[in-house]
Amino acid sequence: MNQSVVESVKHNGVKRLEVVLIKPSKYDDEGYVIRFWKGVLPSNTLNVLHGLTEDVKDRGVLGNIKINIVTFDETAEKIPVKKIIRWSRRPSTKLIVCLVGVQTNQLPRAKELGKQFRAAGIDVLLGGFHTSGTINMLGEQEPDIQELVKDSICVVSGEVEGKWEGILADVLRGELKPIYSFAQDLQNLVDLKDAPPPVISPKTMRHFSYSGFGTLDTSRGCPFACSFCTIINVQGRKMRERDPEAVADLVRKNYFERGIRFYFFTDDNFARKKLWRETFEALIRLQEEGLKFSYMIQVDLARKPKDFVRLAAKAGCTQVFIGMESVNPENLKAASKGQNHVDEYEQIAREWYDAGVVVHVGYIIGFPFDTKEQVPQDIQYLMDVVKPDQASFFMLTPLPGSEDHRKMKKAGEWIDPDFNKRDSFHVTIKHPKMTAEEWTQAYDNAWVRFYSKENMIRILSRWSHNPGVYWNLMSIFFWYKNAALIEKEHPMVAGFFRLKERTSRRPGFAIDPLRVHLWKRSKEVIQLFLSWGHFLKEMEEIWLQTRKKSEKEERWLEEIQRIQGEIWQALKITEWQKVCSNARATLPAKAMALLDPFEELSSKILFTRKDLNRFLKQWEGLQNRIHDLRRSLALEEDTVHRWLDEVGQLHKSIRIGSRIQEWQETYSRLRHGLPSKMRLPHVRFDAFSNRAFYSRQDLNKFWSSTLSHLQRKRFWNIRPGMLVAALLKDFFLTASFAFTFRAHSRPG
C-alpha cells in the first residue's frame, strides 16, 4: 500500500500535507458560538488524533510528504476560517480539515464549519460520538448522516487507530469515501496495547486556564449496560487497555518536556480495567522517582477490587468522578443501573474521603420517578447523607447511540429535533410527571442548592486540615459556580469569561448591527462584573469560615465562645432577637430606630475587659431608650405599646448581679491569649448557636492568599492585567478599536 501511496502523491505533485484538527464548540440559545477567554477541560479526542497523525508522520508511511499538524479547540480558540483557506492555496499543498470528537449538540456548529471549508474546495472529515453512535445503532441512512454526505462532508464512524494512515492516503489520492465505518463489530475493536499515545498541543493549551493539564485514555469501554449510555455502543463493553508501562512513559515524557502536572484519565470506567493494579504501580514508581503529578479518574459504584482506592491515592489520584445518577432506587432500576445501591453510597464516598480523594458525582435529573417535589428531597439527601465534594447535574437526554434513543425512535416518541439542544442541559423529551418548566426549574435549583454558600462551607470545612485538597476544591468552586450560576453554561463546556463574536452566529439568527451588539454586550459585561463582585464577596466569606486556624487561635475561639455564650444567655439575647424579629413588621419608624443598633450590638465579639464594660453600659442604656420611646409613641396603636411592654419586662427580668466581676476577671486572663496576627474586628458571634465565626476580612488578603496557593499548584495561568485586557478586547473589538494592556507582575 505504501508504494502506491507514494506514487500517487508524486503524480499529484503534492509535497506538503496540512492536517487541521478542530474540536468544534456549540451554539448557545441565542445562536452565538460558545467560546471563552480561557478554557478549562481540553479535548482528549483532539489529542488522540494529534498523536495518530504524529505517528503517521514519524513512520513515514506516506512517503516523503511533509506533514504539518495544527489543532484548534473552539471552546477557547477562534477558528480562523479564512486563514486556513489561505493555507490550502499554498503551492504543492494538500489540506484536510478534520472535525473531531463531535457530540450530538456540536453537530450543527460542526456542519456549518464543514460547509464553509467545502465551499472553498477543502476536503472535510467529521467524526465523533454522534456519527459513531448513530451509525452503530440506526445505520448509515439516518437523515443527519445523509445530509452530511449530501454536503460532501466525509463521515467517520468508530475508532481510527490502524486506519488513519489509509484515510490520509485517500486524502492525498483525492479518493475520500463518503462514509468510513469501523465499529460495526463491537466485540473486535482496536487493540490499544501498542496504540500511539495522545499528543498535547502547547499552542492550544495556551488558551486554557491551566496549561499543565493533560488527558489520556488508558482504556476504553465499560462492561455495564446503562440504557442512557452511548459509550458501550461506540467503544463496546469489552475493556481494551494501553500498556501500563507505556502510560508511565508518556506521563514521564510529558512531565519533563511539556510540564504536564495534572491528568484527566478519560477512561469511562477505570475500576473495570484488568490492568488497574499494574497501571497504579507504574504511576507509583513515577511518584517515587520524584515526579509530582496528580490525576482524576472515573469509576462506577460497584464493589471495588481490594486495595483499589488506596493504590489510586498513592499513585496520585486527587479526584474521582462517580456516575451516581440518582439516589432513588426506582430510577436506577429504570436506567438498568443495577450496579448502584443507594444504601452503599455513603460508605463508598467515605472510603475515598479517608484516602484524601475528592468525590465528584454525576447526577441525572429527569428519570421516570422524578417529580418536582421529589427532586429537591433527593438533592438534600445527596448533600446531607452521601456528602460528595462536587456534583455535576444533567438532564436525562436520549442521545443517538444509546438504547433509550433507539427505543424512542422505534416507538415514534417526540424528541426535540434541534440537535444543538441535545447537550443534557436542555429539556428535549416529554417527562411523565413534570412539565418542561418544572423539569428545568428542578435542574436549575439543584445547582443553586448544591453550590450554596452553606454547602460549600460544609464541604471545605471537612478538608481544612488538607491544604492541597482545600485549595483545589476552592478553585473548582470558582469554576463551577461561575459557569453554572453566572455564565449560565454547564461547567463541563464552560471556561472563564464568555466571548461573543458578532458575526459568528448560527444560520437562521440575524446578525445584529454593530451598535446593537455593542449595547447588548455592554449590559452583559456590566452585569457580569456586578455578579462577580457579589460572588467574590461570597467566596471571601466562605474562606473566612473554613480556613485552617492555628492551635492558639482555636483555643482562643473556644474560650470566647464559652464566656460570651454564658453572658448572652444571662442577658437573654436570643429572646431579645426573637421578640424584635416578630415585631419588625408592625413597628413605626421610631421604634425601628431603636432596633438598628441592637442588631450590630448582639453580634459583636467581646475581646477585652474594656469591650465588656462598654457593651454592658450600652446594654443598660436600652432601658432608658425604651422608656423615652414609650412617651414619644403615646398616641400609637396598642400593638406598639404591647411590644414596648414586652421588651421592657424582658429587660427587667435580667439579673446579673455579681457575675459582672467574674466576667471581667475572665476577660483579663483572655487578653494574654489573643493570637497576634488575627484581624479581630472581623469575628462575629451567633447567639442562637453560641458560635464565634469570621464574617468579613480584607478582600485583598483573601485574594493574595487564594491565588498564591493556586499559582503554587499551577492551576491558573492568569494575571489580572491579562484578564482586564481580555475584557476590554471583547468589549471594544466590535467597534474596531485595538487595545493593549500590560500584565501586572503580581499573580492574579
Secondary structure, 3 states (H helix, E strand, C coil): CHHHHHHHHHHHCCCEEEEEEEECCCECCCCEECEEEEECCCCHHHHHHHHHHHHHHHHCCCCCCEEEEEEEECCCCCCCHHHHHHHCCCCCEEEEEEECCCCHHHHHHHHHHHHHHHHCCCEEEEECHHHHHHHHHHCCCCHHHHHHHHCCCEEEECCCCCCHHHHHHHHHHCCCCCEEECCCCCCCCCCCCCCCCCCCCHHHHCCECCCCEEEECCEECCCCCCCCCCHHHCCCCCCEECCHHHHHHHHHHHHHHHCCCEEEECCCCHHHCCCHHHHHHHHHHHHHCCCCCEEEEEECCCCCCCCHHHHHHHCCEEEEEEEEECCCHHHHHHCCCCCCCHHHHHHHHHHHHHCCCEEEEEEEECCCCCCCCHHHHHHHHHHHHHCCCEEEEEECCCCCCCHHHHHHHHHCCCECCCHHHCCCCCCCECCCCCCHHHHHHHHHHHHHHHCCHHHHHHHHHCCCCCHHHHHHHHHHHHHHHHHHHHHCCCHHHCCEEEECCCCCECCCCCCCCHHHHHHHHHHHHHHHHHHHHHHHHHHHHHHHHHCCCCHHHHHHHHHHHHHHHHHHHHCCHHHHHHHHHHHHHHCCHHHHHHHHHHHHHHCECCCCHHHHHHHHHHHHHHHHHHHHHHHHCCCCCHHHHHHHHHHHHHHHCCCCCCHHHHHHHHHHHHHHHCCCCCCHHHEEEECCCCEEEECCCCHHHHHHHHHHHHHHHCCCCCCHHHHHHHHHHHHHHHHCCCCCCCCCCCCC
